[in-house]
Amino acid sequence: MSLLCEKGQKKKSYLISPQEITSALSKKYVLSVAEIDEIMVNLSNENYIDFVVSDSKKGYYYCVTLKKCGQTYITDTKNQKKTLGILVLRSIFLATVSFVFGIILKAIFKS
């Protein structure tokens, strides 16, 4: 999805081939054209993109247009990561404060 969003931020509609998608994802995943078709349909059903399949002399292409959810996908994921980081740091801080408070209470009530 981030690949589609990065390309879509510059233009309203753009063409992308399944080969471009597989080459961009080849380091992490191995995908067939059928799997890419299924992913594109799912993204369309989840209101991230609109796409049309087109055949040309050079091969098989998707004409992709980002919807509102697709345009804000990158910022939404950054905000989710930031929120998760803050939550983890807050939990660590509270655990540390609780530990120190426990040690202080032990020292007070031990004597």
Residue pairs with C-beta under 8 A, 6 or more apart in sequence:
1 43
1 48
1 70
1 73
2 73
2 74
2 77
3 21
3 24
3 25
4 16
4 43
4 48
4 49
4 64
4 66
4 70
5 66
5 70
5 71
5 73
5 74
6 74
7 14
7 16
7 64
8 14
8 49
8 64
8 65
8 66
8 70
8 71
9 66
9 71
9 74
12 65
13 63
13 64
13 65
14 63
14 64
15 54
15 61
15 62
15 63
15 64
16 61
16 62
16 64
17 58
17 59
17 60
17 61
17 62
18 33
18 36
18 37
18 60
18 62
19 59
21 31
21 36
22 30
22 31
22 36
25 31
31 39
33 60
37 53
40 49
40 51
40 62
43 49
43 51
43 70
44 50
44 51
46 69
47 67
47 68
47 69
47 70
48 66
48 67
48 69
48 70
48 73
49 64
49 65
49 66
49 67
49 70
50 64
50 65
50 67
51 62
51 63
51 64
51 65
52 62
52 63
53 60
53 61
53 62
53 63
54 60
54 61
54 62
54 63
55 61
